[in-house]
C-alpha cells in the first residue's frame, strides 16, 4: 500500500488493517485435488491442511485428537481390524505399546485425556503411517464437528480455506458431491469460508445439471473470474523488474535505457493504444521490447497453463530448463 499509494485507496488499506486486527483469522492454503476421490479422502485433506496451519500458528488442536480418537475406535470395532492391530501390538510394536494388547489400547483411548491421549494418538498414527492403515478416515459429519470445535477452542474470528487448482475434484467426484456440499454449508452457521480456485467448472457438468445448480447455489454469485488485463500485466512486469542498487551498473543502465527508449518509440505507441498503458509504464519494462511484453502473457499461458508463469520466467533463473 505504501509503495503504490498513488494508485491504491487509503480507505481500502484501513479496511484491510481493521479486518486483520479484529480477531484471529486462520488462513489455510492447499494446492491440487487430483488425488481426492470420495468423502473420506476429502475429509482427510481438509483436516491435514487445517492441522498444518494450526501447528504453524502454535494453536491448540485437542479437538483434532478427539476426532482421531473416535475414528480409531470406530475402526477397531471391526473384528478383523481388531485382530490385525492386536497382532501388530504383540509383534513388531510390542515396545511401542509396552506390552499392551488391543483391549488395553481401546480402554486407554476411552479414558485418557490431554498429553496422555496425545502421546497415545501419536503412537497409533506412527503404526498407521508405517503400515498404510487408513483407520483415521474421518466421516464428513465428524469433520464438520471438528472444524466447529477448532474455531471455538481457539476463539477464531474465522477459518479461510483457500484451495487452489480444485477443478480435478469435480471431474473425479461429479456424481458424489453430498459430502462436499455438507462442508460448504458450514459457512451458513459458522465462520468457515471455503474459497475454491478452479477453471470454469460449469462446463464440466451436463447442461441443466441439478448437481451443478445445487453446488453453485452454495457459493457467492456471481463467481469471481480472475483474468489478467493487458495494462495490469504490464504494470506487474515493471514492478517485478527491480533495478539494481549497484551505483556503477545503475549509471550504465541509464545510458542503455535512453538508447532503448529512443529505439522503441513506434512500437510503444502501438502497444499503448492496444493495452491502455502509459509511456512511463512501458519504459519500466525495458529491456523487454514492448511487442514481446504484449505477447509474453499469452506465450506463458500456452506453455505453462497460466499467465503467472511469466513472472517465474522473469524472477527465477532455471538455467538450461528455461
TORSEVO-406925 format. One record per residue: residue in three letters; x, y, z of N, C-alpha, C in turn. Coordinates in pm, whole numbers, padded with zeros to 5 digits, always signed. Example, Ala and Ser with C-alpha at 12.3 -4.5 7.8 and 13.67 -1.06 7.14 Angstrom:
REM residues 2
ala+01319-00569+00780+01230-00450+00780+01320-00330+00780ser+01285-00225+00708+01367-00106+00714+01290+00003+00787
REM end
This chain:
REM residues 322
unk+00082-00120+00000+00000+00000+00000+00087+00126+00000unk+00197+00123+00071+00285+00240+00074+00354+00260-00060unk+00397+00149-00122+00469+00159-00248+00379+00211-00360unk+00251+00175-00357+00159+00215-00463+00049+00307-00408unk+00086+00396-00316-00014+00480-00251-00083+00577-00348unk-00019+00603-00462-00083+00691-00560-00189+00618-00641unk-00192+00482-00632-00289+00403-00709-00388+00328-00621unk-00352+00303-00497-00439+00224-00408-00511+00314-00308unk-00633+00279-00279-00716+00357-00188-00669+00344-00043unk-00656+00458+00025-00620+00457+00167-00733+00398+00250unk-00857+00420+00207-00973+00361+00277-00967+00209+00270unk-00927+00158+00154-00914+00012+00140-00807-00041+00234unk-00695+00031+00245-00589-00010+00337-00641-00015+00480unk-00716+00087+00520-00769+00092+00657-00868-00022+00683unk-00951-00052+00583-01044-00165+00597-00969-00296+00612unk-00864-00309+00534-00782-00430+00538-00716-00447+00675unk-00658-00339+00727-00594-00345+00859-00695-00370+00970unk-00813-00312+00955-00918-00332+01055-00962-00479+01058unk-00975-00540+00940-01013-00681+00933-00906-00769+00997unk-00779-00735+00972-00669-00816+01026-00659-00804+01178unk-00701-00690+01233-00685-00668+01377-00812-00697+01457unk-00919-00738+01389-01047-00756+01459-01063-00892+01524unk-00965-00980+01506-00971-01114+01565-00879-01207+01489unk-00849-01321+01549-00755-01415+01486-00821-01488+01369unk-00763-01475+01251-00812-01544+01132-00709-01650+01094unk-00751-01774+01086-00662-01882+01044-00677-01899+00893unk-00569-01870+00820-00571-01885+00675-00506-02018+00638unk-00578-02099+00563-00531-02232+00522-00520-02233+00371unk-00412-02290+00319-00396-02297+00174-00363-02440+00133unk-00426-02485+00028-00397-02617-00027-00395-02607-00179unk-00308-02686-00242-00293-02679-00387-00314-02818-00448unk-00402-02827-00547-00422-02951-00620-00527-03041-00557unk-00601-03114-00644-00707-03202-00593-00722-03329-00676unk-00621-03361-00758-00632-03475-00849-00644-03607-00774unk-00589-03616-00653-00591-03742-00579-00706-03752-00479unk-00802-03659-00485-00914-03660-00390-01031-03735-00451unk-01051-03857-00406-01162-03939-00455-01249-03980-00336unk-01372-03933-00330-01464-03973-00224-01456-03882-00102unk-01560-03895-00018-01572-03810+00101-01459-03833+00202unk-01417-03959+00216-01312-03989+00314-01183-03916+00285unk-01141-03920+00159-01015-03852+00123-01031-03700+00129unk-01150-03650+00096-01176-03507+00108-01163-03462+00254unk-01221-03540+00345-01215-03505+00487-01071-03505+00538unk-00994-03607+00498-00854-03615+00541-00776-03495+00489unk-00796-03459+00363-00722-03348+00302-00751-03217+00374unk-00878-03193+00403-00915-03070+00472-00856-03068+00612unk-00865-03181+00683-00812-03187+00818-00661-03170+00821unk-00591-03237+00729-00445-03225+00723-00403-03080+00704unk-00470-03010+00615-00434-02872+00585-00460-02780+00704unk-00574-02800+00769-00607-02716+00886-00510-02744+01001unk-00477-02871+01023-00384-02906+01130-00245-02846+01105unk-00203-02846+00978-00073-02787+00944-00074-02636+00973unk-00185-02569+00939-00196-02425+00965-00200-02397+01115unk-00270-02482+01191-00274-02467+01337-00135-02481+01398unk-00062-02582+01353+00073-02606+01405+00165-02487+01374unk+00153-02433+01255+00236-02319+01215+00208-02197+01303unk+00083-02182+01345+00043-02070+01429+00060-02099+01578unk+00093-02225+01611+00105-02262+01752-00027-02264+01825unk-00135-02299+01754-00268-02301+01814-00305-02442+01859unk-00405-02450+01946-00445-02578+02006-00520-02664+01906unk-00508-02796+01924-00581-02888+01836-00629-03011+01914unk-00671-02988+02039-00724-03100+02117-00848-03158+02050unk-00922-03073+01983-01040-03122+01911-00999-03223+01805unk-00881-03201+01747-00830-03294+01646-00802-03429+01708unk-00741-03428+01825-00713-03554+01892-00841-03631+01921unk-00944-03559+01961-01072-03623+01991-01131-03690+01867unk-01124-03621+01753-01180-03677+01631-01101-03798+01584unk-00968-03791+01597-00885-03904+01559-00912-04023+01652unk-00932-03994+01776-00965-04100+01872-01095-04170+01832unk-01197-04092+01799-01325-04151+01761-01314-04234+01633unk-01236-04183+01536-01219-04256+01411-01145-04388+01435unk-01045-04386+01523-00968-04507+01554-01055-04610+01626unk-01134-04563+01722-01224-04654+01794-01325-04718+01698unk-01374-04638+01606-01471-04690+01509-01405-04799+01422unk-01280-04776+01382-01207-04872+01300-01183-05002+01377unk-01153-04991+01506-01123-05109+01587-01248-05191+01622unk-01365-05134+01599-01488-05209+01626-01506-05325+01528unk-01439-05319+01414-01442-05429+01320-01354-05542+01372unk-01409-05664+01381-01335-05776+01440-01204-05806+01372unk-01203-05807+01238-01080-05837+01164-00974-05730+01190unk-01017-05603+01194-00923-05494+01222-00862-05507+01361unk-00947-05546+01455-00900-05560+01594-00794-05670+01604unk-00819-05784+01538-00721-05894+01540-00590-05853+01475unk-00599-05781+01363-00478-05738+01291-00395-05642+01376unk-00462-05544+01435-00387-05445+01513-00330-05507+01641unk-00402-05604+01698-00352-05673+01817-00224-05750+01784unk-00222-05812+01664-00102-05884+01621+00017-05790+01605unk-00007-05671+01553+00100-05572+01541+00151-05528+01678unk+00058-05506+01772+00096-05462+01906+00176-05568+01980unk+00147-05693+01951+00217-05802+02018+00342-05846+01942unk+00357-05794+01819+00471-05832+01736+00571-05720+01723unk+00574-05657+01604+00676-05557+01574+00668-05433+01663unk+00551-05407+01723+00535-05283+01800+00514-05309+01949unk+00566-05421+01995+00548-05455+02136+00615-05352+02227unk+00730-05299+02184+00798-05197+02266+00724-05064+02262unk+00666-05033+02147+00593-04906+02133+00477-04898+02231unk+00407-05012+02248+00289-05013+02335+00316-05083+02469unk+00445-05101+02500+00490-05158+02630+00410-05281+02672unk+00385-05371+02577+00322-05499+02609+00171-05497+02615unk+00106-05383+02596-00040-05377+02597-00099-05455+02480unk-00222-05503+02499-00294-05562+02386-00399-05464+02337unk-00477-05503+02237-00571-05411+02174-00682-05369+02270unk-00722-05457+02364-00825-05421+02461-00773-05312+02555unk-00646-05322+02594-00586-05216+02676-00584-05085+02600unk-00553-05094+02469-00548-04974+02385-00685-04906+02379unk-00789-04986+02357-00925-04932+02349-00963-04864+02481unk-00929-04930+02592-00959-04874+02725-00890-04739+02745unk-00762-04731+02704-00687-04606+02721-00740-04496+02630unk-00780-04533+02508-00838-04435+02418-00965-04373+02477unk-01042-04457+02547-01170-04411+02602-01153-04331+02731unk-01040-04349+02800-01023-04285+02932-00916-04176+02936unk-00814-04186+02853-00704-04087+02858-00749-03952+02804unk-00689-03846+02856-00713-03710+02809-00579-03635+02802unk-00582-03516+02747-00465-03428+02749-00342-03488+02684unk-00226-03469+02749-00099-03513+02692-00091-03665+02681unk-00158-03738+02773-00156-03885+02767-00227-03934+02640unk-00340-03870+02609-00412-03907+02487-00333-03866+02363unk-00270-03749+02371-00190-03700+02258-00075-03797+02227unk-00009-03846+02334+00101-03941+02316+00053-04072+02256unk-00062-04120+02304-00117-04246+02255-00157-04234+02108unk-00222-04122+02071-00261-04099+01932-00137-04093+01844unk-00029-04035+01895+00096-04029+01820+00151-04167+01789unk+00146-04259+01887+00193-04396+01865+00107-04469+01761unk-00023-04452+01772-00114-04518+01677-00093-04462+01537unk-00075-04330+01527-00051-04267+01397+00076-04320+01333unk+00178-04343+01415+00306-04395+01365+00286-04533+01302unk+00211-04617+01370+00184-04751+01317+00102-04741+01188unk+00000-04656+01192-00085-04639+01074-00007-04592+00953unk+00086-04499+00976+00167-04446+00866+00260-04553+00810unk+00327-04626+00899+00424-04727+00856+00357-04846+00789unk+00236-04878+00830+00165-04995+00776+00056-04957+00676unk+00049-04828+00641-00051-04780+00544-00193-04818+00583unk-00225-04799+00712-00359-04827+00763-00437-04697+00767unk-00547-04689+00695-00626-04567+00694-00743-04578+00793unk-00707-04603+00921-00815-04616+01019-00859-04480+01072unk-00790-04375+01031-00829-04243+01079-00913-04167+00977unk-00970-04240+00883-01056-04174+00785-01177-04112+00856unk-01186-03980+00852-01299-03912+00913-01420-03920+00821unk-01535-03934+00880-01657-03914+00804-01685-03764+00800unk-01761-03721+00699-01785-03578+00682-01852-03517+00805unk-01943-03591+00865-02011-03538+00985-01912-03515+01098unk-01810-03603+01110-01705-03583+01210-01621-03461+01176unk-01590-03444+01048-01509-03331+01005-01579-03199+01036unk-01708-03191+01006-01783-03069+01031-01780-03034+01180unk-01803-03135+01265-01799-03113+01410-01659-03070+01455unk-01557-03129+01393-01419-03098+01429-01383-02954+01392unk-01423-02909+01274-01396-02771+01232-01461-02672+01328unk-01585-02699+01365-01654-02610+01458-01585-02608+01594unk-01537-02724+01638-01466-02731+01767-01334-02655+01762unk-01263-02662+01648-01137-02590+01632-01161-02439+01641unk-01266-02391+01577-01298-02248+01580-01328-02203+01723unk-01409-02283+01793-01447-02248+01930-01328-02259+02026unk-01251-02366+02011-01138-02392+02101-01034-02280+02095unk-01012-02226+01977-00909-02123+01959-00966-01981+01948unk-01097-01970+01970-01165-01840+01965-01131-01767+01834unk-01143-01838+01724-01107-01782+01594-01219-01692+01541unk-01179-01581+01480-01277-01498+01410-01326-01572+01286unk-01234-01647+01222-01272-01721+01102-01161-01817+01062unk-01200-01921+00989-01105-02002+00912-01133-01974+00765unk-01031-01927+00694-01044-01903+00549-00960-02009+00479unk-01026-02100+00410-00959-02213+00345-00955-02186+00195unk-00835-02159+00144-00817-02132+00001-00762-02258-00065unk-00838-02314-00156-00798-02439-00223-00778-02409-00371unk-00653-02404-00412-00618-02371-00550-00617-02498-00635unk-00643-02482-00764-00647-02593-00859-00743-02704-00812unk-00867-02668-00793-00969-02760-00741-01051-02824-00852unk-01022-02791-00976-01105-02839-01088-01113-02990-01094unk-00999-03058-01072-00995-03204-01084-01091-03273-00988unk-01117-03211-00872-01210-03273-00777-01348-03291-00840unk-01396-03190-00908-01528-03201-00971-01528-03305-01082unk-01420-03315-01156-01412-03416-01262-01416-03557-01205unk-01352-03577-01089-01342-03711-01030-01463-03748-00946unk-01536-03649-00895-01643-03677-00799-01777-03617-00841unk-01797-03604-00971-01915-03534-01022-02046-03594-00971unk-02048-03725-00948-02173-03791-00908-02177-03826-00759unk-02083-03772-00682-02083-03800-00537-02038-03675-00463unk-02125-03574-00464-02088-03443-00410-02161-03408-00280unk-02230-03506-00221-02308-03478-00099-02218-03434+00015unk-02107-03507+00037-02015-03472+00146-01954-03334+00125unk-01916-03304+00000-01860-03173-00031-01959-03062+00002unk-02087-03083-00031-02189-02982-00003-02205-02960+00147unk-02192-03068+00226-02202-03054+00371-02090-02966+00427unk-01970-02980+00370-01857-02897+00414-01883-02751+00379unk-01930-02727+00256-01956-02590+00211-02061-02523+00299unk-02159-02601+00343-02271-02545+00420-02232-02499+00560unk-02111-02534+00606-02068-02489+00740-02076-02338+00750unk-02044-02268+00639-02039-02122+00643-02175-02058+00672unk-02283-02135+00660-02416-02081+00691-02433-02057+00840unk-02359-02133+00923-02376-02122+01069-02248-02085+01142unk-02131-02109+01080-02003-02086+01147-01908-02015+01051unk-01809-01941+01105-01717-01864+01019-01609-01951+00955unk-01651-02043+00871-01559-02126+00792-01587-02096+00646unk-01488-02040+00577-01510-01991+00441-01419-02065+00344unk-01481-02137+00252-01408-02216+00154-01400-02139+00023unk-01279-02102-00015-01258-02030-00141-01191-02125-00239unk-01265-02165-00342-01213-02258-00441-01162-02182-00563unk-01044-02219-00609-00988-02160-00731-00987-02270-00837unk-01068-02251-00940-01085-02355-01043-01083-02290-01181unk-01077-02374-01282-01111-02328-01415-01264-02319-01420unk-01320-02284-01532-01465-02270-01540-01532-02408-01533unk-01565-02450-01410-01613-02587-01389-01757-02607-01437unk-01828-02500-01464-01966-02517-01511-01969-02603-01637unk-01864-02592-01720-01859-02668-01844-01830-02815-01820unk-01791-02851-01697-01764-02992-01665-01894-03070-01646unk-02004-03000-01617-02132-03065-01587-02222-03062-01710unk-02307-03164-01724-02403-03165-01836-02495-03043-01829unk-02542-02999-01942-02630-02883-01946-02757-02910-01865unk-02792-02816-01778-02910-02831-01693-02889-02922-01574unk-02764-02955-01538-02734-03046-01428-02786-02993-01295unk-02861-03078-01224-02910-03041-01091-02795-03034-00990unk-02695-03121-01008-02579-03118-00918-02509-02983-00926unk-02490-02933-01050-02424-02803-01066-02506-02691-01004unk-02638-02698-01021-02725-02595-00963-02714-02592-00811unk-02714-02711-00749-02705-02719-00603-02572-02663-00552unk-02465-02700-00622-02332-02653-00580-02320-02502-00596unk-02357-02452-00714-02340-02309-00740-02424-02225-00645unk-02539-02277-00602-02625-02204-00509-02559-02187-00372unk-02458-02268-00343-02394-02262-00212-02273-02166-00210unk-02246-02102-00321-02135-02006-00328-02188-01869-00368unk-02109-01767-00336-02148-01631-00370-02156-01615-00522unk-02261-01545-00564-02281-01517-00706-02273-01367-00731unk-02221-01320-00841-02154-01403-00942-02018-01449-00896unk-01969-01558-00954-01834-01605-00920-01732-01499-00961unk-01625-01495-00887-01516-01403-00919-01429-01465-01028unk-01427-01402-01145-01346-01453-01255-01213-01378-01258unk-01105-01453-01243-00973-01393-01233-00906-01395-01371unk-00882-01278-01425-00808-01266-01551-00701-01159-01533unk-00611-01153-01626-00501-01056-01616-00512-00959-01734unk-00572-00841-01713-00584-00743-01821-00446-00700-01872unk-00442-00655-01996-00315-00617-02056-00242-00511-01972unk-00315-00406-01930-00246-00297-01860-00192-00342-01724unk-00265-00431-01655-00216-00481-01527-00096-00571-01547unk-00096-00651-01652+00019-00737-01681+00145-00653-01699unk+00132-00541-01770+00248-00454-01792+00295-00392-01660unk+00201-00349-01578+00239-00288-01450+00310-00389-01360unk+00258-00511-01359+00320-00614-01276+00459-00650-01327unk+00474-00653-01458+00605-00680-01516+00705-00573-01474unk+00663-00447-01484+00751-00338-01445+00789-00344-01299unk+00693-00383-01214+00721-00396-01071+00816-00511-01042unk+00800-00620-01119+00885-00738-01096+01030-00712-01136unk+01050-00622-01231+01185-00595-01282+01249-00482-01201unk+01291-00514-01081+01351-00414-00993+01491-00377-01044unk+01521-00248-01031+01651-00200-01077+01759-00232-00975unk+01879-00251-01023+01992-00283-00937+02023-00167-00841unk+02081-00200-00727+02124-00098-00630+02271-00059-00652unk+02339-00131-00739+02480-00102-00768+02489+00032-00843unk+02552+00135-00786+02553+00267-00849+02625+00269-00984unk+02731+00190-00997+02806+00187-01124+02719+00124-01233unk+02658+00009-01203+02573-00059-01300+02449+00024-01331unk+02397+00094-01231+02278+00175-01250+02305+00293-01344unk+02425+00353-01329+02463+00463-01418+02476+00415-01562unk+02535+00297-01578+02549+00238-01711+02411+00208-01771unk+02320+00159-01685+02186+00126-01732+02111+00250-01780unk+02133+00364-01716+02065+00486-01758+02100+00523-01902unk+02227+00501-01940+02268+00527-02079+02202+00430-02175unk+02197+00299-02132+02139+00196-02218+01989+00218-02236unk+01919+00248-02126+01773+00260-02133+01732+00381-02217unk+01813+00486-02216+01784+00602-02301+01789+00563-02448unk+01890+00485-02484+01902+00438-02622+01785+00347-02659unk+01750+00254-02568+01637+00164-02593+01506+00242-02606unk+01494+00344-02524+01373+00427-02524+01355+00494-02660unk+01465+00542-02717+01459+00605-02849+01429+00503-02959unk+01483+00383-02944+01464+00279-03046+01321+00226-03052unk+01251+00229-02939+01119+00165-02931+01004+00265-02939unk+01029+00383-02994+00928+00488-02998+00800+00442-03070unk+00815+00385-03188+00698+00346-03267+00622+00228-03205unk+00699+00130-03159+00634+00012-03101+00560+00050-02972unk+00616+00143-02894+00547+00185-02771+00414+00252-02802unk+00411+00330-02906+00286+00399-02942+00175+00299-02975unk+00211+00195-03050+00113+00093-03087+00067+00012-02966unk+00161-00025-02879+00128-00105-02760+00047-00022-02661unk+00078+00107-02650-00001+00194-02562-00148+00192-02603unk-00171+00200-02732-00308+00201-02784-00377+00068-02758unk-00306-00041-02775-00363-00175-02757-00390-00206-02609unk-00294-00173-02522-00302-00217-02382-00356-00111-02288unk-00372+00013-02335-00422+00118-02247-00327+00144-02133unk-00202+00168-02165-00098+00181-02063-00015+00305-02092unk+00045+00363-01988+00121+00487-02005+00261+00459-02060unk+00321+00566-02112+00456+00553-02167+00557+00522-02056unk+00535+00579-01937+00626+00551-01826+00625+00403-01789unk+00505+00344-01789+00495+00201-01753+00560+00113-01858unk+00557+00157-01984+00629+00084-02089+00779+00099-02072unk+00822+00213-02029+00965+00235-02007+01016+00146-01893unk+00929+00121-01793+00969+00040-01677+00998-00105-01714unk+00942-00153-01826+00964-00294-01860+01086-00315-01949unk+01147-00208-01998+01270-00223-02075+01376-00290-01988unk+01458-00384-02044+01485-00405-02186+01392-00503-02258unk+01281-00545-02197+01186-00626-02274+01119-00536-02378unk+01127-00577-02504+01068-00500-02612+00916-00497-02596unk+00850-00382-02619+00705-00372-02596+00622-00480-02664unk+00655-00517-02791+00581-00625-02858+00597-00756-02782unk+00720-00783-02737+00747-00908-02664+00667-00913-02535unk+00661-00799-02466+00585-00793-02341+00436-00819-02366unk+00386-00766-02478+00245-00785-02512+00214-00933-02535unk+00309-01004-02595+00290-01146-02626+00319-01236-02507unk+00396-01186-02410+00450-01274-02306+00343-01347-02226unk+00237-01277-02187+00136-01344-02104+00065-01455-02183unk+00050-01434-02314-00015-01536-02396+00078-01656-02420unk+00205-01626-02438+00304-01734-02454+00312-01817-02327unk+00318-01749-02212+00330-01822-02085+00207-01907-02057unk+00089-01860-02097-00033-01940-02081-00026-02067-02165unk+00026-02055-02286+00033-02170-02377+00132-02275-02330unk+00241-02231-02267+00345-02325-02228+00330-02376-02084unk+00264-02299-01998+00259-02339-01857+00121-02328-01796unk+00019-02322-01878-00123-02327-01839-00174-02203-01767unk-00086-02111-01724-00137-01989-01663-00041-01872-01685unk-00097-01753-01672-00021-01631-01702+00083-01599-01595unk+00066-01656-01475+00161-01625-01367+00302-01672-01400unk+00315-01772-01488+00447-01828-01515+00540-01725-01578unk+00485-01616-01634+00575-01515-01692+00658-01448-01583unk+00604-01439-01461+00683-01381-01352+00790-01478-01305unk+00758-01607-01309+00858-01709-01278+00974-01699-01377unk+00941-01677-01503+01042-01663-01608+01132-01543-01581unk+01072-01433-01538+01149-01310-01517+01232-01315-01388unk+01172-01370-01281+01235-01359-01149+01329-01474-01115unk+01310-01590-01174+01386-01708-01132+01471-01762-01247unk+01600-01782-01218+01691-01835-01319+01693-01987-01308unk+01638-02057-01405+01638-02203-01403+01743-02262-01497unk+01830-02176-01549+01937-02226-01633+01884-02290-01760unk+01935-02409-01791+01900-02478-01915+01751-02513-01922unk+01688-02534-01805+01548-02578-01803+01456-02477-01871unk+01490-02349-01863+01403-02245-01917+01392-02258-02068
REM end
